[in-house]
Amino acid sequence: MSEVREDTTRHWFADIQLKIEQARQRTALKVNQDLLGLYFEIGSSILDVQNRLGWGGQVIDQLATHIKDNFPGISGFSVRNLKYMRAFAVAYPDFPFVQAPLAPDTKEFVQVSLAQIPWYHHISLLSKVKDLDERIFYLVETAKNGWSRDTMLLQVKTDLYGRRGQSVTNFENTLPAPQSDLARQTIKDPYVFDFLSLSETFKEKDIEDQLVNHISKFLLELGKGFAFMGKQYRLNIADQDYYLDLLFYHVTLKCYVVIELKNTKFIPEYAGKLNFYLSAVDDLLKTESDNPSIGILLCRDKNNLEVEFSLRGMSQPIGVSEFNLTEQLPEELKSSLPTVEEIERELEK
C-alpha cells in the first residue's frame, strides 16, 4: 500500500470513527432526554394527585410497590427515586429547559437544556445544592465541560460558585469590556489545591513541581480553556534570563497567562515583578492575533485594599488570589499531623 493511500485510508478511518462517536452521543442524549421526560411526568403526576386529591406521602410507597409488582425486572422506581422525581418536577416546572443568566450580575438569560445532564447528576445537585441559581450554575458548567458526577460534586464541595470572579483585578482598566468581563469570571479566589502532598518545609518550587505532576487536577481547578506551556519558562531580556513560574495559553481568551506562586502574604513588589513579566511576554511571545497577556498572582494571604492600591497604577492586566493547600486526610491521622498554620509558624522561627 502506497504512502498516499495509507494517508487517505487513515483519514477515512478517522472520519468513520467520528461519525460513529457522534451517532452514539446523539443516541445517548436522546435516551437521557426520554428518561428525564418520563421521570418528570411521573414526578408531576405525583404532585398532581397529592395536590388535587389530597393524597399524602404514602402514595409514593404505594406507587413503588405497584410498579415493582407489575414490572418485576425493571429498576429505578424505588421510593427514594420516586421522591427525587417529585423533587425534580418541583425544581424545574418548565422542563425540559431552565433559564440561566448569561453572565453574573446581568439581566440577560439563556435557555439551558436539562436533558444534557444525566439523571444521577440531577439528583446529586438536588441533594447538595438548594439555591436554584447556584444549582443552575453547576448544570451549565457540567454541560459545558462534560464533567463526571464525581468531578461536578468536587466543584460543589470546593464552592466553585462562590469562588468564581472573586479575585482582586485591574482588568476593568487594562482590558476592553468583553474580554475584561470574561477574564474576571475565569479567575477564582481562593484556588484550592487539596490534591497536593507536601512535606513540612515545602517551598514554592515544591508547589510548582507538584502542580505540574498533577497537571490534570491543576487544569481542572484552573478551569476550562487553559493549555499548559511550561514551568520555569525562560525569557531572555537584555542578555539576562528570567523565569516564569508557570506559563499557560487560554484558548477562549486567546492570550498567554502567566501564573506566579508566592508561599507568603501578598506584598506590592510581587505585582510589580509580574507586571514586568507580562510586558516581556507581550513583546517576546505575543503575536498580532493574541490578546494582551494576563497575570495571575497566587499568594497564601492578601489584604484586598493593599492589592487594589498596588494594581491601580499597573499597565498590565493582573489578578491576585489566595490559594489553599488543605489536604483531605483520614480523621485518625489529622491529629498527628501539623496544620498549615503550625507549619507557617515553624517557617517564621
Protein Blocks (a to p, Z undefined) as FASTA:
>chain_A
ZZklmmmmmmmmmmmmmmmmmmmmmmmmmmmmmmmmmmmmmmmmmmmmmmmnopafklmm
mmmmmmmmmmmmbghiafklmmmmmmmmmmmmmbcbdcddfbghiabdcdddfklpcfkl
mmmmmmmmmblklmmmmmmmmmmnopafklmmmmmmnommlmgokaccfklmmccfklmm
mmmmmpccddddfkbccdfkbcfklmmmmmmmmmmmmmmmnoghiacfbghiacdeehia
cddfbacddfklopaddddddfbdcdfklmmmmmmmmmmmmmmmocfkbccdddddddfb
dcfklmmmmmmmpcbdcddddddfbdcddfklmmmpccfklmmmmmmZZ
